[in-house]
Every structure is written in C-alpha cells, then in structure tokens.
Amino acid sequence: MGAARIPDLDVLVVGAGLAGLRVATGLARRGHDVLLAEARPSLSANIRTTGIFVHRTLQDYSFPDGTLGPPIRRMVLYPPGRRRPVELVSAREEFRVGRMGLIYEAAGEQALRAGVDLRLSTRYAGRAGGVCHLEGPRGDLRVRARYVVGADGARSRVARDLGLDRNRQLLVGAEEVYPIAARPGSTPAFHCVLDPRLAPGYLAWVVDDGEHVHLGTAGYPTRFEGGLRRALDDLRADPPGLAGVRRTGPVEQRAGPIPVGGLLRRISGPDGLLVGDAAGAVSPLTAGGLDPCLRLSDRAVESLDDALRAGGRGSLDGYDGRALRRRLTGRLGLRTVLAHLRAPWVHEAGFALLRTPAGRAAARAVLFHDQSFPLESRPREAAV
Ligand SMILES: Cc1cc2nc3c(=O)[nH]c(=O)nc-3n(C[C@H](O)[C@H](O)[C@H](O)COP(=O)(O)OP(=O)(O)OC[C@H]3O[C@@H](n4cnc5c(N)ncnc54)[C@H](O)[C@@H]3O)c2cc1C
C-alpha cells in the first residue's frame, strides 16, 4: 500500500478569529487555494472579545446590518476609589459594540463563498519538514502549504514553529455580557475604572450601549489578589453606572489573553507570517486589537498575494513588524511610563489633572483618536 498523498495548498491559515477569517477570504478572492483551520467547533463559540469598534474602524469598514450596537459617545473614567469620575462626551460616534457571534458567522459565510476550505474542530498541532499536522474531527490530516499564516491568537503556536517573534507581555481579561431592558432616554456609556495596581490603562469596564451590558476586567495575571474571577465578582457586586439596569437574558462569559507589548518585530519569514494577536497587533495604550487586526490582515493579504504571484518564491520581507513598530514608539513609551506609576496617589494626582481643560484634552487625544494602528486608511470596504 502506498503512502497517502499529502495535499499541496497555497496557504494554510491557522485560527478563524477576525484576523484569520479576513486573510483567508482576501486570499481566496484573489484566486489562491486556502485552508482555514479553527480549533473551535463553531465560529460563534467561546468569543474572547468585548467587540468595541472604534471610530476609525467604523469610518473605514462597513458591517452587515444588525451586527453593531448603538453608537456610544459618552465615556466616564473612574479613579481606583471611584470618587469624582471624569466624563468625556464626543460630538461623533466614538464606539459601537459588535454583536461578535453574528460578525464571525457572517465572516465565515463570506469565506466559504470566496472558496476557503474552512475546517472547524480542527487544531493545528505542528509542522515538520514543511508538512503541517492538523487534528480534525475525522482524524489527522497532513497538508503541505507554500505559506502558513499564524492567526492563532496571543499564544501562537505557529509563531514558534515558524521561528518568529512571540508575545511576552500578556494581560488576561474576562467579562460577562447580558441583554438589558430598554430604558427610554438613557445614554449609552462606556465606564472605565483605572487601577494602576493591575496594569496601566483601563482595567475594569462596564459598557452599556442600551441593548447589552458588558462587564469586564483585565490586568497582569500576577497582580490580581485572589485571581481574575474574584476581580470580576467584585466588579459585579458594585458596577459603576448600572443603577436601575435590568438584565433580561442569560449571561455569556468571555475571557482571553491580551498582548500589550506592541507589534512584534519579526512577523514574517520564508515560510509564512503572523496576523492579529499572534503578531502583537494590539494598541499598547487601550488594548484594542480589532482595528489593528483588520488593517494588518489587509497588509498580509497584499504581501502573500504578491509572493504567490511570483510563483511562491516571492519574499515576505516587506511585511515588516520592525518598521511598523517604529511608528508606535510614542505609545509604547507612554505605556512604559504608566506601567511604573503604580502608587494610587500618583493616579489621584493624574485624575486631578484630568479634571483640568488641558488634562481632558490629553485624555480625549488618547481615547477619542484615529491612530489606533499605524497603517493608512483604504477606501471604505466591508469588514466581513
Ligand atoms: C476580554 C477581552 C476583551 C477585548 N475587548 C476588545 C474590544 O472591545 N475592542 C478591541 O478592539 N479589542 C478587544 N480585545 C482584543 C481583541 O479582541 C483581539 O485583539 C482580537 O480579537 C484578535 O483577533 P485574532 O483573530 O488575532 O485572534 P483570536 O480572536 O484570538 O482568534 C484566534 C483563533 O485561533 C484559534 N486557534 C488557536 N490555536 C489554534 C490551533 N492550534 N489550531 C486551530 N485554531 C487555533 C482560536 O480558537 C481562535 O479562534 C479584547 C480581548 C479580550 C481578551
């Protein structure tokens, strides 16, 4: 009996989060032969994001009808003791919360329509001698791919196998989501509690867009006294901004790691590249990863398309994390400074500053800005 033939592909994409779905669909639309392997049994299972899309994403990408919550213009920042919060209101829509299950499912349909071979319940288990090993529901599968794309999240196995950089600085985040009763006249709001003991930036959030509440917390794993679950319990017991809000449906739990060390330097090599969280494409200041994820994925599609059109011998060197990271220097520096300001009195002093016109202007520049990731805008197009 001869050995089973190993299928040859143009690209194996590992991970069907927003990054993997976008890369796989973009490449299939350009005529390439793509297999997308996802360990989860369904695209809307085990979601790991709140799904807040920022203004810049909403401007540059369109979403299918009914997949975004109402606009949020109001943000309330709380010091650790929660006294005298600072309210910022924007004239434009700053945030909208994606109904992520619907968005992932819509992206999956687009991928299938483009011709992607989407395999659910299929785990990438490693690569040796150019052959990738996948564990699927009907047994093991071996494939040879000209390029492998690591879209497998913050703790990327593909990054390791391709000898690329890996995320070292990770926060852990967890949240609960539930539907709420309509409250005529209420204003959607994003409440953030800052706590320098856990990590710089916002560490506990309550997002109330008038249809759903997202209640969550994130920080360095070693800094939670009593663990992440306990921090979430404490927040649930005393959530800012939720007086009079009535839950109307089941609670969904979400959790996951968040890379905050900034875009990795070496995100491509001769055999493939990294996108999304695997590439560290998350804002070092706000921990937002959805906008970077879309933009970097689009850049990856262009690089892979060029390389494949050169007969698979093209170089991916132009897909360069080091060059992009240079444009993030200011934000990375600010995060490093904030990471050292852990004493509560420093934050109280920071809040005193935030209450001044100059402080509010600085906060607006960080929170209501259009610079989430240093890749230029493209003509408006569909996100999924
Ligand atoms: C609690 C939390 C809240 C967040 N909220 C926001 C927010 O509101 N706004 C924002 O902009 N960003 C937010 N982020 C960050 C943002 O969600 C991520 O940056 C973004 O979703 C990353 O997408 P991705 O496709 O790179 O990774 P993921 O969505 O993590 O997808 C990776 C996929 O790879 C699959 N996978 C992993 N290993 C394998 C394997 N070996 N084989 C096959 N499949 C594999 C996983 O199952 C997963 O589906 C949040 C993160 C967390 C954890």
PDBQT file of the ligand as one rigid body, heavy atoms in Angstrom, charges set to zero:
ROOT
HETATM    1  C1  LIG A 401     -11.751  40.044  27.316  1.00  0.00    +0.000 C 
HETATM    2  C2  LIG A 401     -11.248  40.765  26.077  1.00  0.00    +0.000 A 
HETATM    3  C3  LIG A 401     -11.915  41.898  25.615  1.00  0.00    +0.000 A 
HETATM    4  C4  LIG A 401     -11.446  42.573  24.492  1.00  0.00    +0.000 A 
HETATM    5  N1  LIG A 401     -12.157  43.644  24.058  1.00  0.00    +0.000 NA
HETATM    6  C5  LIG A 401     -11.742  44.314  22.945  1.00  0.00    +0.000 A 
HETATM    7  C6  LIG A 401     -12.533  45.374  22.435  1.00  0.00    +0.000 A 
HETATM    8  O1  LIG A 401     -13.605  45.674  22.938  1.00  0.00    +0.000 OA
HETATM    9  N2  LIG A 401     -12.088  46.045  21.321  1.00  0.00    +0.000 N 
HETATM   10  C7  LIG A 401     -10.913  45.717  20.706  1.00  0.00    +0.000 A 
HETATM   11  O2  LIG A 401     -10.549  46.370  19.722  1.00  0.00    +0.000 OA
HETATM   12  N3  LIG A 401     -10.164  44.670  21.155  1.00  0.00    +0.000 NA
HETATM   13  C8  LIG A 401     -10.569  43.966  22.246  1.00  0.00    +0.000 A 
HETATM   14  N4  LIG A 401      -9.832  42.876  22.685  1.00  0.00    +0.000 N 
HETATM   15  C9  LIG A 401      -8.715  42.436  21.854  1.00  0.00    +0.000 C 
HETATM   16  C10 LIG A 401      -9.283  41.800  20.573  1.00  0.00    +0.000 C 
HETATM   17  O3  LIG A 401     -10.372  41.009  20.887  1.00  0.00    +0.000 OA
HETATM   18  C11 LIG A 401      -8.235  40.924  19.868  1.00  0.00    +0.000 C 
HETATM   19  O4  LIG A 401      -7.099  41.749  19.623  1.00  0.00    +0.000 OA
HETATM   20  C12 LIG A 401      -8.758  40.364  18.547  1.00  0.00    +0.000 C 
HETATM   21  O5  LIG A 401      -9.989  39.717  18.713  1.00  0.00    +0.000 OA
HETATM   22  C13 LIG A 401      -7.720  39.381  17.991  1.00  0.00    +0.000 C 
HETATM   23  O6  LIG A 401      -8.231  38.645  16.912  1.00  0.00    +0.000 OA
HETATM   24  P1  LIG A 401      -7.388  37.436  16.313  1.00  0.00    +0.000 P 
HETATM   25  O7  LIG A 401      -8.173  36.946  15.146  1.00  0.00    +0.000 OA
HETATM   26  O8  LIG A 401      -5.986  37.822  16.129  1.00  0.00    +0.000 OA
HETATM   27  O9  LIG A 401      -7.347  36.382  17.485  1.00  0.00    +0.000 OA
HETATM   28  P2  LIG A 401      -8.489  35.483  18.133  1.00  0.00    +0.000 P 
HETATM   29  O10 LIG A 401      -9.822  36.118  18.018  1.00  0.00    +0.000 OA
HETATM   30  O11 LIG A 401      -7.977  35.119  19.476  1.00  0.00    +0.000 OA
HETATM   31  O12 LIG A 401      -8.523  34.197  17.191  1.00  0.00    +0.000 OA
HETATM   32  C14 LIG A 401      -7.553  33.204  17.256  1.00  0.00    +0.000 C 
HETATM   33  C15 LIG A 401      -8.228  31.918  16.824  1.00  0.00    +0.000 C 
HETATM   34  O13 LIG A 401      -7.244  30.897  16.660  1.00  0.00    +0.000 OA
HETATM   35  C16 LIG A 401      -7.788  29.679  17.126  1.00  0.00    +0.000 C 
HETATM   36  N5  LIG A 401      -6.651  28.802  17.449  1.00  0.00    +0.000 N 
HETATM   37  C17 LIG A 401      -5.690  28.989  18.395  1.00  0.00    +0.000 A 
HETATM   38  N6  LIG A 401      -4.802  27.978  18.356  1.00  0.00    +0.000 NA
HETATM   39  C18 LIG A 401      -5.205  27.151  17.355  1.00  0.00    +0.000 A 
HETATM   40  C19 LIG A 401      -4.694  25.926  16.822  1.00  0.00    +0.000 A 
HETATM   41  N7  LIG A 401      -3.572  25.364  17.305  1.00  0.00    +0.000 N 
HETATM   42  N8  LIG A 401      -5.359  25.345  15.811  1.00  0.00    +0.000 NA
HETATM   43  C20 LIG A 401      -6.500  25.909  15.287  1.00  0.00    +0.000 A 
HETATM   44  N9  LIG A 401      -7.025  27.048  15.765  1.00  0.00    +0.000 NA
HETATM   45  C21 LIG A 401      -6.380  27.678  16.772  1.00  0.00    +0.000 A 
HETATM   46  C22 LIG A 401      -8.613  30.090  18.338  1.00  0.00    +0.000 C 
HETATM   47  O14 LIG A 401      -9.592  29.116  18.634  1.00  0.00    +0.000 OA
HETATM   48  C23 LIG A 401      -9.213  31.389  17.852  1.00  0.00    +0.000 C 
HETATM   49  O15 LIG A 401     -10.468  31.225  17.236  1.00  0.00    +0.000 OA
HETATM   50  C24 LIG A 401     -10.281  42.137  23.802  1.00  0.00    +0.000 A 
HETATM   51  C25 LIG A 401      -9.617  40.991  24.247  1.00  0.00    +0.000 A 
HETATM   52  C26 LIG A 401     -10.097  40.314  25.357  1.00  0.00    +0.000 A 
HETATM   53  C27 LIG A 401      -9.366  39.076  25.811  1.00  0.00    +0.000 C 
ENDROOT
TORSDOF 0
